[in-house]
């Protein structure tokens, strides 16, 4: 799976490690986090596009997210 940051920078580490690092980093900075995970899909002809996000909301200080996009062809599964 290829994950990226909202600005397009790729995430090189495994996503579980990147999430753990982000939580530790934000806790060390004194931020209270809310973490939300969601996914959605859209069918376009024979293809289904999926988007998954992990959103980190800093209480009173904005937030950031990790994104994964994937396209599957229903005929090739």
mmCIF file of the N, C-alpha and C atoms, coordinates in Angstrom:
data_MODEL
# 
_entry.id   MODEL 
# 
loop_
_atom_site.group_PDB 
_atom_site.id 
_atom_site.type_symbol 
_atom_site.label_atom_id 
_atom_site.label_alt_id 
_atom_site.label_comp_id 
_atom_site.label_asym_id 
_atom_site.label_entity_id 
_atom_site.label_seq_id 
_atom_site.pdbx_PDB_ins_code 
_atom_site.Cartn_x 
_atom_site.Cartn_y 
_atom_site.Cartn_z 
_atom_site.occupancy 
_atom_site.B_iso_or_equiv 
_atom_site.pdbx_formal_charge 
_atom_site.auth_seq_id 
_atom_site.auth_comp_id 
_atom_site.auth_asym_id 
_atom_site.auth_atom_id 
_atom_site.pdbx_PDB_model_num 
ATOM 1   N N  . UNK A 1 1  ? 0.836   -1.189  0.000   1.00 0.00 ? 1  UNK A N  1 
ATOM 2   C CA . UNK A 1 1  ? 0.000   0.000   0.000   1.00 0.00 ? 1  UNK A CA 1 
ATOM 3   C C  . UNK A 1 1  ? 0.874   1.242   0.000   1.00 0.00 ? 1  UNK A C  1 
ATOM 4   N N  . UNK A 1 2  ? 0.511   2.204   -0.802  1.00 0.00 ? 2  UNK A N  1 
ATOM 5   C CA . UNK A 1 2  ? 1.242   3.462   -0.844  1.00 0.00 ? 2  UNK A CA 1 
ATOM 6   C C  . UNK A 1 2  ? 0.440   4.539   -0.133  1.00 0.00 ? 2  UNK A C  1 
ATOM 7   N N  . UNK A 1 3  ? 0.990   5.012   0.959   1.00 0.00 ? 3  UNK A N  1 
ATOM 8   C CA . UNK A 1 3  ? 0.374   6.075   1.717   1.00 0.00 ? 3  UNK A CA 1 
ATOM 9   C C  . UNK A 1 3  ? 1.129   7.360   1.447   1.00 0.00 ? 3  UNK A C  1 
ATOM 10  N N  . UNK A 1 4  ? 0.435   8.482   1.601   1.00 0.00 ? 4  UNK A N  1 
ATOM 11  C CA . UNK A 1 4  ? 1.072   9.787   1.425   1.00 0.00 ? 4  UNK A CA 1 
ATOM 12  C C  . UNK A 1 4  ? 0.485   10.772  2.424   1.00 0.00 ? 4  UNK A C  1 
ATOM 13  N N  . UNK A 1 5  ? 1.208   11.857  2.614   1.00 0.00 ? 5  UNK A N  1 
ATOM 14  C CA . UNK A 1 5  ? 0.699   12.946  3.437   1.00 0.00 ? 5  UNK A CA 1 
ATOM 15  C C  . UNK A 1 5  ? -0.211  13.800  2.570   1.00 0.00 ? 5  UNK A C  1 
ATOM 16  N N  . UNK A 1 6  ? -0.965  14.695  3.185   1.00 0.00 ? 6  UNK A N  1 
ATOM 17  C CA . UNK A 1 6  ? -1.905  15.536  2.447   1.00 0.00 ? 6  UNK A CA 1 
ATOM 18  C C  . UNK A 1 6  ? -1.198  16.387  1.388   1.00 0.00 ? 6  UNK A C  1 
ATOM 19  N N  . UNK A 1 7  ? 0.053   16.794  1.666   1.00 0.00 ? 7  UNK A N  1 
ATOM 20  C CA . UNK A 1 7  ? 0.800   17.614  0.710   1.00 0.00 ? 7  UNK A CA 1 
ATOM 21  C C  . UNK A 1 7  ? 1.400   16.795  -0.426  1.00 0.00 ? 7  UNK A C  1 
ATOM 22  N N  . UNK A 1 8  ? 1.206   15.477  -0.404  1.00 0.00 ? 8  UNK A N  1 
ATOM 23  C CA . UNK A 1 8  ? 1.691   14.621  -1.482  1.00 0.00 ? 8  UNK A CA 1 
ATOM 24  C C  . UNK A 1 8  ? 2.981   13.891  -1.169  1.00 0.00 ? 8  UNK A C  1 
ATOM 25  N N  . UNK A 1 9  ? 3.666   14.257  -0.089  1.00 0.00 ? 9  UNK A N  1 
ATOM 26  C CA . UNK A 1 9  ? 4.901   13.567  0.277   1.00 0.00 ? 9  UNK A CA 1 
ATOM 27  C C  . UNK A 1 9  ? 4.605   12.109  0.596   1.00 0.00 ? 9  UNK A C  1 
ATOM 28  N N  . UNK A 1 10 ? 5.388   11.186  0.032   1.00 0.00 ? 10 UNK A N  1 
ATOM 29  C CA . UNK A 1 10 ? 5.131   9.768   0.312   1.00 0.00 ? 10 UNK A CA 1 
ATOM 30  C C  . UNK A 1 10 ? 5.526   9.404   1.741   1.00 0.00 ? 10 UNK A C  1 
ATOM 31  N N  . UNK A 1 11 ? 4.845   8.413   2.284   1.00 0.00 ? 11 UNK A N  1 
ATOM 32  C CA . UNK A 1 11 ? 5.184   7.861   3.590   1.00 0.00 ? 11 UNK A CA 1 
ATOM 33  C C  . UNK A 1 11 ? 6.001   6.603   3.322   1.00 0.00 ? 11 UNK A C  1 
ATOM 34  N N  . UNK A 1 12 ? 7.236   6.603   3.797   1.00 0.00 ? 12 UNK A N  1 
ATOM 35  C CA . UNK A 1 12 ? 8.164   5.518   3.499   1.00 0.00 ? 12 UNK A CA 1 
ATOM 36  C C  . UNK A 1 12 ? 8.028   4.371   4.497   1.00 0.00 ? 12 UNK A C  1 
ATOM 37  N N  . UNK A 1 13 ? 7.831   4.694   5.765   1.00 0.00 ? 13 UNK A N  1 
ATOM 38  C CA . UNK A 1 13 ? 7.707   3.664   6.796   1.00 0.00 ? 13 UNK A CA 1 
ATOM 39  C C  . UNK A 1 13 ? 6.383   2.915   6.653   1.00 0.00 ? 13 UNK A C  1 
ATOM 40  N N  . UNK A 1 14 ? 6.292   1.712   7.225   1.00 0.00 ? 14 UNK A N  1 
ATOM 41  C CA . UNK A 1 14 ? 4.975   1.055   7.281   1.00 0.00 ? 14 UNK A CA 1 
ATOM 42  C C  . UNK A 1 14 ? 3.987   1.977   8.000   1.00 0.00 ? 14 UNK A C  1 
ATOM 43  N N  . UNK A 1 15 ? 2.738   1.979   7.569   1.00 0.00 ? 15 UNK A N  1 
ATOM 44  C CA . UNK A 1 15 ? 1.762   2.950   8.073   1.00 0.00 ? 15 UNK A CA 1 
ATOM 45  C C  . UNK A 1 15 ? 1.567   2.828   9.579   1.00 0.00 ? 15 UNK A C  1 
ATOM 46  N N  . UNK A 1 16 ? 1.602   1.630   10.125  1.00 0.00 ? 16 UNK A N  1 
ATOM 47  C CA . UNK A 1 16 ? 1.427   1.462   11.569  1.00 0.00 ? 16 UNK A CA 1 
ATOM 48  C C  . UNK A 1 16 ? 2.546   2.164   12.334  1.00 0.00 ? 16 UNK A C  1 
ATOM 49  N N  . UNK A 1 17 ? 3.748   2.085   11.816  1.00 0.00 ? 17 UNK A N  1 
ATOM 50  C CA . UNK A 1 17 ? 4.882   2.738   12.462  1.00 0.00 ? 17 UNK A CA 1 
ATOM 51  C C  . UNK A 1 17 ? 4.780   4.259   12.326  1.00 0.00 ? 17 UNK A C  1 
ATOM 52  N N  . UNK A 1 18 ? 4.344   4.722   11.168  1.00 0.00 ? 18 UNK A N  1 
ATOM 53  C CA . UNK A 1 18 ? 4.185   6.165   10.954  1.00 0.00 ? 18 UNK A CA 1 
ATOM 54  C C  . UNK A 1 18 ? 3.103   6.742   11.863  1.00 0.00 ? 18 UNK A C  1 
ATOM 55  N N  . UNK A 1 19 ? 2.006   6.006   12.041  1.00 0.00 ? 19 UNK A N  1 
ATOM 56  C CA . UNK A 1 19 ? 0.935   6.460   12.940  1.00 0.00 ? 19 UNK A CA 1 
ATOM 57  C C  . UNK A 1 19 ? 1.449   6.500   14.381  1.00 0.00 ? 19 UNK A C  1 
ATOM 58  N N  . UNK A 1 20 ? 2.150   5.465   14.782  1.00 0.00 ? 20 UNK A N  1 
ATOM 59  C CA . UNK A 1 20 ? 2.706   5.431   16.138  1.00 0.00 ? 20 UNK A CA 1 
ATOM 60  C C  . UNK A 1 20 ? 3.669   6.597   16.363  1.00 0.00 ? 20 UNK A C  1 
ATOM 61  N N  . UNK A 1 21 ? 4.543   6.861   15.391  1.00 0.00 ? 21 UNK A N  1 
ATOM 62  C CA . UNK A 1 21 ? 5.481   7.983   15.496  1.00 0.00 ? 21 UNK A CA 1 
ATOM 63  C C  . UNK A 1 21 ? 4.745   9.320   15.599  1.00 0.00 ? 21 UNK A C  1 
ATOM 64  N N  . UNK A 1 22 ? 3.684   9.480   14.822  1.00 0.00 ? 22 UNK A N  1 
ATOM 65  C CA . UNK A 1 22 ? 2.921   10.729  14.845  1.00 0.00 ? 22 UNK A CA 1 
ATOM 66  C C  . UNK A 1 22 ? 2.261   10.935  16.208  1.00 0.00 ? 22 UNK A C  1 
ATOM 67  N N  . UNK A 1 23 ? 1.695   9.884   16.767  1.00 0.00 ? 23 UNK A N  1 
ATOM 68  C CA . UNK A 1 23 ? 1.044   9.996   18.079  1.00 0.00 ? 23 UNK A CA 1 
ATOM 69  C C  . UNK A 1 23 ? 2.075   10.339  19.151  1.00 0.00 ? 23 UNK A C  1 
ATOM 70  N N  . UNK A 1 24 ? 3.215   9.671   19.121  1.00 0.00 ? 24 UNK A N  1 
ATOM 71  C CA . UNK A 1 24 ? 4.273   9.964   20.097  1.00 0.00 ? 24 UNK A CA 1 
ATOM 72  C C  . UNK A 1 24 ? 4.787   11.391  19.951  1.00 0.00 ? 24 UNK A C  1 
ATOM 73  N N  . UNK A 1 25 ? 5.002   11.822  18.713  1.00 0.00 ? 25 UNK A N  1 
ATOM 74  C CA . UNK A 1 25 ? 5.507   13.175  18.449  1.00 0.00 ? 25 UNK A CA 1 
ATOM 75  C C  . UNK A 1 25 ? 4.534   14.236  18.952  1.00 0.00 ? 25 UNK A C  1 
ATOM 76  N N  . UNK A 1 26 ? 3.249   14.048  18.682  1.00 0.00 ? 26 UNK A N  1 
ATOM 77  C CA . UNK A 1 26 ? 2.243   15.023  19.091  1.00 0.00 ? 26 UNK A CA 1 
ATOM 78  C C  . UNK A 1 26 ? 2.056   15.024  20.613  1.00 0.00 ? 26 UNK A C  1 
ATOM 79  N N  . UNK A 1 27 ? 2.132   13.857  21.231  1.00 0.00 ? 27 UNK A N  1 
ATOM 80  C CA . UNK A 1 27 ? 2.023   13.787  22.694  1.00 0.00 ? 27 UNK A CA 1 
ATOM 81  C C  . UNK A 1 27 ? 3.207   14.493  23.347  1.00 0.00 ? 27 UNK A C  1 
ATOM 82  N N  . UNK A 1 28 ? 4.397   14.304  22.789  1.00 0.00 ? 28 UNK A N  1 
ATOM 83  C CA . UNK A 1 28 ? 5.588   14.965  23.326  1.00 0.00 ? 28 UNK A CA 1 
ATOM 84  C C  . UNK A 1 28 ? 5.497   16.482  23.179  1.00 0.00 ? 28 UNK A C  1 
ATOM 85  N N  . UNK A 1 29 ? 4.782   16.942  22.148  1.00 0.00 ? 29 UNK A N  1 
ATOM 86  C CA . UNK A 1 29 ? 4.598   18.381  21.933  1.00 0.00 ? 29 UNK A CA 1 
ATOM 87  C C  . UNK A 1 29 ? 3.465   18.937  22.798  1.00 0.00 ? 29 UNK A C  1 
ATOM 88  N N  . UNK A 1 30 ? 2.796   18.069  23.565  1.00 0.00 ? 30 UNK A N  1 
ATOM 89  C CA . UNK A 1 30 ? 1.728   18.502  24.456  1.00 0.00 ? 30 UNK A CA 1 
ATOM 90  C C  . UNK A 1 30 ? 0.371   18.639  23.796  1.00 0.00 ? 30 UNK A C  1 
ATOM 91  N N  . UNK A 1 31 ? 0.228   18.100  22.599  1.00 0.00 ? 31 UNK A N  1 
ATOM 92  C CA . UNK A 1 31 ? -1.053  18.181  21.889  1.00 0.00 ? 31 UNK A CA 1 
ATOM 93  C C  . UNK A 1 31 ? -1.969  17.027  22.269  1.00 0.00 ? 31 UNK A C  1 
ATOM 94  N N  . UNK A 1 32 ? -3.253  17.342  22.426  1.00 0.00 ? 32 UNK A N  1 
ATOM 95  C CA . UNK A 1 32 ? -4.268  16.307  22.632  1.00 0.00 ? 32 UNK A CA 1 
ATOM 96  C C  . UNK A 1 32 ? -4.822  15.955  21.256  1.00 0.00 ? 32 UNK A C  1 
ATOM 97  N N  . UNK A 1 33 ? -4.785  14.685  20.902  1.00 0.00 ? 33 UNK A N  1 
ATOM 98  C CA . UNK A 1 33 ? -5.196  14.248  19.570  1.00 0.00 ? 33 UNK A CA 1 
ATOM 99  C C  . UNK A 1 33 ? -6.519  13.509  19.584  1.00 0.00 ? 33 UNK A C  1 
ATOM 100 N N  . UNK A 1 34 ? -7.234  13.683  18.489  1.00 0.00 ? 34 UNK A N  1 
ATOM 101 C CA . UNK A 1 34 ? -8.357  12.816  18.155  1.00 0.00 ? 34 UNK A CA 1 
ATOM 102 C C  . UNK A 1 34 ? -7.971  12.178  16.822  1.00 0.00 ? 34 UNK A C  1 
ATOM 103 N N  . UNK A 1 35 ? -8.044  10.869  16.739  1.00 0.00 ? 35 UNK A N  1 
ATOM 104 C CA . UNK A 1 35 ? -7.672  10.156  15.514  1.00 0.00 ? 35 UNK A CA 1 
ATOM 105 C C  . UNK A 1 35 ? -8.937  9.565   14.908  1.00 0.00 ? 35 UNK A C  1 
ATOM 106 N N  . UNK A 1 36 ? -9.156  9.872   13.641  1.00 0.00 ? 36 UNK A N  1 
ATOM 107 C CA . UNK A 1 36 ? -10.328 9.372   12.909  1.00 0.00 ? 36 UNK A CA 1 
ATOM 108 C C  . UNK A 1 36 ? -9.846  8.634   11.671  1.00 0.00 ? 36 UNK A C  1 
ATOM 109 N N  . UNK A 1 37 ? -10.449 7.483   11.404  1.00 0.00 ? 37 UNK A N  1 
ATOM 110 C CA . UNK A 1 37 ? -10.100 6.687   10.232  1.00 0.00 ? 37 UNK A CA 1 
ATOM 111 C C  . UNK A 1 37 ? -11.360 6.490   9.408   1.00 0.00 ? 37 UNK A C  1 
ATOM 112 N N  . UNK A 1 38 ? -11.242 6.720   8.109   1.00 0.00 ? 38 UNK A N  1 
ATOM 113 C CA . UNK A 1 38 ? -12.413 6.558   7.255   1.00 0.00 ? 38 UNK A CA 1 
ATOM 114 C C  . UNK A 1 38 ? -12.039 6.103   5.862   1.00 0.00 ? 38 UNK A C  1 
ATOM 115 N N  . UNK A 1 39 ? -13.014 5.567   5.178   1.00 0.00 ? 39 UNK A N  1 
ATOM 116 C CA . UNK A 1 39 ? -12.805 5.135   3.799   1.00 0.00 ? 39 UNK A CA 1 
ATOM 117 C C  . UNK A 1 39 ? -14.074 5.401   2.997   1.00 0.00 ? 39 UNK A C  1 
ATOM 118 N N  . UNK A 1 40 ? -13.911 5.547   1.705   1.00 0.00 ? 40 UNK A N  1 
ATOM 119 C CA . UNK A 1 40 ? -15.046 5.751   0.808   1.00 0.00 ? 40 UNK A CA 1 
ATOM 120 C C  . UNK A 1 40 ? -14.679 5.145   -0.535  1.00 0.00 ? 40 UNK A C  1 
ATOM 121 N N  . UNK A 1 41 ? -15.683 4.878   -1.340  1.00 0.00 ? 41 UNK A N  1 
ATOM 122 C CA . UNK A 1 41 ? -15.441 4.325   -2.670  1.00 0.00 ? 41 UNK A CA 1 
ATOM 123 C C  . UNK A 1 41 ? -16.388 4.969   -3.660  1.00 0.00 ? 41 UNK A C  1 
ATOM 124 N N  . UNK A 1 42 ? -15.963 4.907   -4.921  1.00 0.00 ? 42 UNK A N  1 
ATOM 125 C CA . UNK A 1 42 ? -16.788 5.438   -5.996  1.00 0.00 ? 42 UNK A CA 1 
ATOM 126 C C  . UNK A 1 42 ? -16.617 4.529   -7.206  1.00 0.00 ? 42 UNK A C  1 
ATOM 127 N N  . UNK A 1 43 ? -17.736 4.077   -7.767  1.00 0.00 ? 43 UNK A N  1 
ATOM 128 C CA . UNK A 1 43 ? -17.709 3.217   -8.947  1.00 0.00 ? 43 UNK A CA 1 
ATOM 129 C C  . UNK A 1 43 ? -17.733 4.088   -10.186 1.00 0.00 ? 43 UNK A C  1 
ATOM 130 N N  . UNK A 1 44 ? -16.774 3.816   -11.077 1.00 0.00 ? 44 UNK A N  1 
ATOM 131 C CA . UNK A 1 44 ? -16.699 4.517   -12.366 1.00 0.00 ? 44 UNK A CA 1 
ATOM 132 C C  . UNK A 1 44 ? -16.538 3.454   -13.453 1.00 0.00 ? 44 UNK A C  1 
ATOM 133 N N  . UNK A 1 45 ? -17.632 3.102   -14.076 1.00 0.00 ? 45 UNK A N  1 
ATOM 134 C CA . UNK A 1 45 ? -17.597 2.050   -15.096 1.00 0.00 ? 45 UNK A CA 1 
ATOM 135 C C  . UNK A 1 45 ? -17.220 0.722   -14.473 1.00 0.00 ? 45 UNK A C  1 
ATOM 136 N N  . UNK A 1 46 ? -16.155 0.108   -14.990 1.00 0.00 ? 46 UNK A N  1 
ATOM 137 C CA . UNK A 1 46 ? -15.679 -1.173  -14.461 1.00 0.00 ? 46 UNK A CA 1 
ATOM 138 C C  . UNK A 1 46 ? -14.712 -0.999  -13.296 1.00 0.00 ? 46 UNK A C  1 
ATOM 139 N N  . UNK A 1 47 ? -14.325 0.236   -12.999 1.00 0.00 ? 47 UNK A N  1 
ATOM 140 C CA . UNK A 1 47 ? -13.371 0.505   -11.928 1.00 0.00 ? 47 UNK A CA 1 
ATOM 141 C C  . UNK A 1 47 ? -14.072 0.991   -10.665 1.00 0.00 ? 47 UNK A C  1 
ATOM 142 N N  . UNK A 1 48 ? -13.507 0.625   -9.545  1.00 0.00 ? 48 UNK A N  1 
ATOM 143 C CA . UNK A 1 48 ? -13.940 1.160   -8.259  1.00 0.00 ? 48 UNK A CA 1 
ATOM 144 C C  . UNK A 1 48 ? -12.735 1.837   -7.626  1.00 0.00 ? 48 UNK A C  1 
ATOM 145 N N  . UNK A 1 49 ? -12.880 3.113   -7.294  1.00 0.00 ? 49 UNK A N  1 
ATOM 146 C CA . UNK A 1 49 ? -11.809 3.863   -6.656  1.00 0.00 ? 49 UNK A CA 1 
ATOM 147 C C  . UNK A 1 49 ? -12.079 3.941   -5.160  1.00 0.00 ? 49 UNK A C  1 
ATOM 148 N N  . UNK A 1 50 ? -11.063 3.637   -4.380  1.00 0.00 ? 50 UNK A N  1 
ATOM 149 C CA . UNK A 1 50 ? -11.149 3.679   -2.933  1.00 0.00 ? 50 UNK A CA 1 
ATOM 150 C C  . UNK A 1 50 ? -10.217 4.762   -2.394  1.00 0.00 ? 50 UNK A C  1 
ATOM 151 N N  . UNK A 1 51 ? -10.650 5.431   -1.350  1.00 0.00 ? 51 UNK A N  1 
ATOM 152 C CA . UNK A 1 51 ? -9.804  6.386   -0.637  1.00 0.00 ? 51 UNK A CA 1 
ATOM 153 C C  . UNK A 1 51 ? -9.928  6.086   0.853   1.00 0.00 ? 51 UNK A C  1 
ATOM 154 N N  . UNK A 1 52 ? -8.792  5.986   1.509   1.00 0.00 ? 52 UNK A N  1 
ATOM 155 C CA . UNK A 1 52 ? -8.756  5.766   2.953   1.00 0.00 ? 52 UNK A CA 1 
ATOM 156 C C  . UNK A 1 52 ? -7.915  6.864   3.567   1.00 0.00 ? 52 UNK A C  1 
ATOM 157 N N  . UNK A 1 53 ? -8.384  7.435   4.679   1.00 0.00 ? 53 UNK A N  1 
ATOM 158 C CA . UNK A 1 53 ? -7.636  8.488   5.354   1.00 0.00 ? 53 UNK A CA 1 
ATOM 159 C C  . UNK A 1 53 ? -7.520  8.186   6.841   1.00 0.00 ? 53 UNK A C  1 
ATOM 160 N N  . UNK A 1 54 ? -6.409  8.613   7.394   1.00 0.00 ? 54 UNK A N  1 
ATOM 161 C CA . UNK A 1 54 ? -6.209  8.620   8.840   1.00 0.00 ? 54 UNK A CA 1 
ATOM 162 C C  . UNK A 1 54 ? -5.992  10.087  9.187   1.00 0.00 ? 54 UNK A C  1 
ATOM 163 N N  . UNK A 1 55 ? -6.927  10.651  9.949   1.00 0.00 ? 55 UNK A N  1 
ATOM 164 C CA . UNK A 1 55 ? -6.909  12.076  10.266  1.00 0.00 ? 55 UNK A CA 1 
ATOM 165 C C  . UNK A 1 55 ? -6.533  12.260  11.730  1.00 0.00 ? 55 UNK A C  1 
ATOM 166 N N  . UNK A 1 56 ? -5.604  13.158  11.964  1.00 0.00 ? 56 UNK A N  1 
ATOM 167 C CA . UNK A 1 56 ? -5.166  13.505  13.317  1.00 0.00 ? 56 UNK A CA 1 
ATOM 168 C C  . UNK A 1 56 ? -5.596  14.940  13.582  1.00 0.00 ? 56 UNK A C  1 
ATOM 169 N N  . UNK A 1 57 ? -6.503  15.124  14.532  1.00 0.00 ? 57 UNK A N  1 
ATOM 170 C CA . UNK A 1 57 ? -6.978  16.459  14.883  1.00 0.00 ? 57 UNK A CA 1 
ATOM 171 C C  . UNK A 1 57 ? -6.333  16.881  16.195  1.00 0.00 ? 57 UNK A C  1 
ATOM 172 N N  . UNK A 1 58 ? -5.607  17.996  16.145  1.00 0.00 ? 58 UNK A N  1 
ATOM 173 C CA . UNK A 1 58 ? -4.997  18.550  17.350  1.00 0.00 ? 58 UNK A CA 1 
ATOM 174 C C  . UNK A 1 58 ? -6.011  19.486  17.986  1.00 0.00 ? 58 UNK A C  1 
ATOM 175 N N  . UNK A 1 59 ? -6.321  19.267  19.244  1.00 0.00 ? 59 UNK A N  1 
ATOM 176 C CA . UNK A 1 59 ? -7.305  20.092  19.934  1.00 0.00 ? 59 UNK A CA 1 
ATOM 177 C C  . UNK A 1 59 ? -6.855  21.552  19.919  1.00 0.00 ? 59 UNK A C  1 
ATOM 178 N N  . UNK A 1 60 ? -7.562  22.372  19.135  1.00 0.00 ? 60 UNK A N  1 
ATOM 179 C CA . UNK A 1 60 ? -7.264  23.797  19.053  1.00 0.00 ? 60 UNK A CA 1 
ATOM 180 C C  . UNK A 1 60 ? -6.063  24.168  18.207  1.00 0.00 ? 60 UNK A C  1 
ATOM 181 N N  . UNK A 1 61 ? -5.474  23.192  17.483  1.00 0.00 ? 61 UNK A N  1 
ATOM 182 C CA . UNK A 1 61 ? -4.262  23.483  16.704  1.00 0.00 ? 61 UNK A CA 1 
ATOM 183 C C  . UNK A 1 61 ? -4.273  22.854  15.322  1.00 0.00 ? 61 UNK A C  1 
ATOM 184 N N  . UNK A 1 62 ? -5.434  22.701  14.708  1.00 0.00 ? 62 UNK A N  1 
ATOM 185 C CA . UNK A 1 62 ? -5.495  22.154  13.354  1.00 0.00 ? 62 UNK A CA 1 
ATOM 186 C C  . UNK A 1 62 ? -5.298  20.651  13.323  1.00 0.00 ? 62 UNK A C  1 
ATOM 187 N N  . UNK A 1 63 ? -4.792  20.156  12.216  1.00 0.00 ? 63 UNK A N  1 
ATOM 188 C CA . UNK A 1 63 ? -4.601  18.725  12.094  1.00 0.00 ? 63 UNK A CA 1 
ATOM 189 C C  . UNK A 1 63 ? -3.812  18.363  10.856  1.00 0.00 ? 63 UNK A C  1 
ATOM 190 N N  . UNK A 1 64 ? -3.680  17.073  10.644  1.00 0.00 ? 64 UNK A N  1 
ATOM 191 C CA . UNK A 1 64 ? -2.986  16.561  9.463   1.00 0.00 ? 64 UNK A CA 1 
ATOM 192 C C  . UNK A 1 64 ? -3.539  15.179  9.161   1.00 0.00 ? 64 UNK A C  1 
ATOM 193 N N  . UNK A 1 65 ? -3.216  14.652  7.977   1.00 0.00 ? 65 UNK A N  1 
ATOM 194 C CA . UNK A 1 65 ? -3.776  13.351  7.600   1.00 0.00 ? 65 UNK A CA 1 
ATOM 195 C C  . UNK A 1 65 ? -2.833  12.566  6.718   1.00 0.00 ? 65 UNK A C  1 
ATOM 196 N N  . UNK A 1 66 ? -3.035  11.267  6.721   1.00 0.00 ? 66 UNK A N  1 
ATOM 197 C CA . UNK A 1 66 ? -2.375  10.339  5.819   1.00 0.00 ? 66 UNK A CA 1 
ATOM 198 C C  . UNK A 1 66 ? -3.450  9.785   4.892   1.00 0.00 ? 66 UNK A C  1 
ATOM 199 N N  . UNK A 1 67 ? -3.114  9.642   3.611   1.00 0.00 ? 67 UNK A N  1 
ATOM 200 C CA . UNK A 1 67 ? -4.102  9.254   2.597   1.00 0.00 ? 67 UNK A CA 1 
ATOM 201 C C  . UNK A 1 67 ? -3.594  8.063   1.785   1.00 0.00 ? 67 UNK A C  1 
ATOM 202 N N  . UNK A 1 68 ? -4.511  7.177   1.445   1.00 0.00 ? 68 UNK A N  1 
ATOM 203 C CA . UNK A 1 68 ? -4.211  6.069   0.541   1.00 0.00 ? 68 UNK A CA 1 
ATOM 204 C C  . UNK A 1 68 ? -5.319  5.993   -0.505  1.00 0.00 ? 68 UNK A C  1 
ATOM 205 N N  . UNK A 1 69 ? -4.936  5.967   -1.783  1.00 0.00 ? 69 UNK A N  1 
ATOM 206 C CA . UNK A 1 69 ? -5.888  5.812   -2.881  1.00 0.00 ? 69 UNK A CA 1 
ATOM 207 C C  . UNK A 1 69 ? -5.591  4.508   -3.605  1.00 0.00 ? 69 UNK A C  1 
ATOM 208 N N  . UNK A 1 70 ? -6.646  3.858   -4.060  1.00 0.00 ? 70 UNK A N  1 
ATOM 209 C CA . UNK A 1 70 ? -6.485  2.600   -4.776  1.00 0.00 ? 70 UNK A CA 1 
ATOM 210 C C  . UNK A 1 70 ? -7.616  2.465   -5.784  1.00 0.00 ? 70 UNK A C  1 
ATOM 211 N N  . UNK A 1 71 ? -7.291  1.884   -6.930  1.00 0.00 ? 71 UNK A N  1 
ATOM 212 C CA . UNK A 1 71 ? -8.298  1.636   -7.961  1.00 0.00 ? 71 UNK A CA 1 
ATOM 213 C C  . UNK A 1 71 ? -8.315  0.149   -8.273  1.00 0.00 ? 71 UNK A C  1 
ATOM 214 N N  . UNK A 1 72 ? -9.495  -0.442  -8.281  1.00 0.00 ? 72 UNK A N  1 
ATOM 215 C CA . UNK A 1 72 ? -9.657  -1.865  -8.595  1.00 0.00 ? 72 UNK A CA 1 
ATOM 216 C C  . UNK A 1 72 ? -10.580 -2.000  -9.803  1.00 0.00 ? 72 UNK A C  1 
ATOM 217 N N  . UNK A 1 73 ? -10.218 -2.885  -10.712 1.00 0.00 ? 73 UNK A N  1 
ATOM 218 C CA . UNK A 1 73 ? -11.061 -3.193  -11.843 1.00 0.00 ? 73 UNK A CA 1 
ATOM 219 C C  . UNK A 1 73 ? -11.877 -4.420  -11.470 1.00 0.00 ? 73 UNK A C  1 
ATOM 220 N N  . UNK A 1 74 ? -13.192 -4.306  -11.558 1.00 0.00 ? 74 UNK A N  1 
ATOM 221 C CA . UNK A 1 74 ? -14.070 -5.409  -11.138 1.00 0.00 ? 74 UNK A CA 1 
ATOM 222 C C  . UNK A 1 74 ? -13.888 -6.652  -11.998 1.00 0.00 ? 74 UNK A C  1 
ATOM 223 N N  . UNK A 1 75 ? -13.452 -6.494  -13.237 1.00 0.00 ? 75 UNK A N  1 
ATOM 224 C CA . UNK A 1 75 ? -13.283 -7.650  -14.123 1.00 0.00 ? 75 UNK A CA 1 
ATOM 225 C C  . UNK A 1 75 ? -11.990 -8.398  -13.867 1.00 0.00 ? 75 UNK A C  1 
ATOM 226 N N  . UNK A 1 76 ? -10.999 -7.740  -13.277 1.00 0.00 ? 76 UNK A N  1 
ATOM 227 C CA . UNK A 1 76 ? -9.686  -8.348  -13.086 1.00 0.00 ? 76 UNK A CA 1 
ATOM 228 C C  . UNK A 1 76 ? -9.484  -8.930  -11.693 1.00 0.00 ? 76 UNK A C  1 
ATOM 229 N N  . UNK A 1 77 ? -10.482 -8.918  -10.846 1.00 0.00 ? 77 UNK A N  1 
ATOM 230 C CA . UNK A 1 77 ? -10.289 -9.394  -9.466  1.00 0.00 ? 77 UNK A CA 1 
ATOM 231 C C  . UNK A 1 77 ? -10.195 -10.873 -9.396  1.00 0.00 ? 77 UNK A C  1 
# 
